[in-house]
Amino acid sequence: MNRRPPARLLAVSKTKPAEAVAALATLGQRAFGENYVLEGVAKAQALAALGLEWHLIGHLQSNKCREAAETFDWVQSLDREKLIAPLNRFRPESRPRLNVLIQVNVDGEASKSGCEPADVAALADAVAAAPRLQLRGVMAIPEPSPDFGRRRDAFQRVRAIYEAMRTQHPGVDTLSMGMSEDYLLAVEEGATMVRVGSLLFGKRG
Ligand SMILES: *Cc1c(COP(=O)(O)O)cnc(C)c1O
C-alpha cells in the first residue's frame, strides 16, 4: 500500500496565453509554473482576480529578484547564494513568506542549471535563516535521457538529496521532479510535485 499523499500538479504555462491558464483554472487547477519572470508577472497580473498560485521554475537572474519576490508564491530555481539576500529583501511584508526550492543539478557537465549536490546543504541553511523566505525542498530537471533507467537513477539521486535536507530541516515537504514525459516515473521515485506543460497545454511552438 502506498500511503504517501498524491503528488501535486504544477501546470507549466510558459509561452501559453493567459486565456489558456484561465481555461485550466476553471477546471480547478490552481498552481501554474513560468520560466521567465516578466512573462509570469504579466500573466499573474492579468489573472490576479483568480487568486492562482505562481511558481518560478526557470533560471533567475539576480537583476530580476525584485519582480520575482513581489509576484511569485514560489521560486523553485534558487541555485546560488547570491539570490538569497535580494529575494528576502524584496519580499513584501504584506505577503506570506516566499516558498523556495533549491534547484540541484545531478547530471554534472550535462546540465548547467542548478547547484552542485555538495552545495545544497549550505544553500538550504542560508534560505532557512532568511526571515522572508520559507525553505520547502528540492527541485531538479534531470537530463532527458532516452534511457528511462538512467532517468530513474537521476530521480533517486535527487530523492536522496531531498531526504538529507529533511533530516536537517524537518519542515521541508516538497520534492519537485518529473515533466510530461516522465512524471509517472518521478512519482514512483518519490516526487511530491510534478511540473507538466505540453501534456496539458499542447506542444509549445
Ligand atoms: C518547460 C518545463 C517543464 C514542463 O515541460 P513539459 O515537457 O512541457 O511538461 C517543467 N519544468 C521546467 C523547469 C520546465 O522548464
The ligand as an ORCA input file, in Angstrom:
! r2SCAN-3c Opt
* xyz 0 1
  C       9.111     23.527    -19.611
  C       9.382     22.961    -18.264
  C       8.570     21.945    -17.723
  C       7.433     21.293    -18.478
  O       7.909     20.568    -19.555
  P       6.916     19.614    -20.414
  O       7.824     18.652    -21.045
  O       6.236     20.520    -21.385
  O       5.966     19.002    -19.471
  C       8.844     21.515    -16.440
  N       9.852     22.037    -15.710
  C      10.646     23.003    -16.207
  C      11.732     23.547    -15.353
  C      10.452     23.488    -17.488
  O      11.260     24.446    -17.973
*
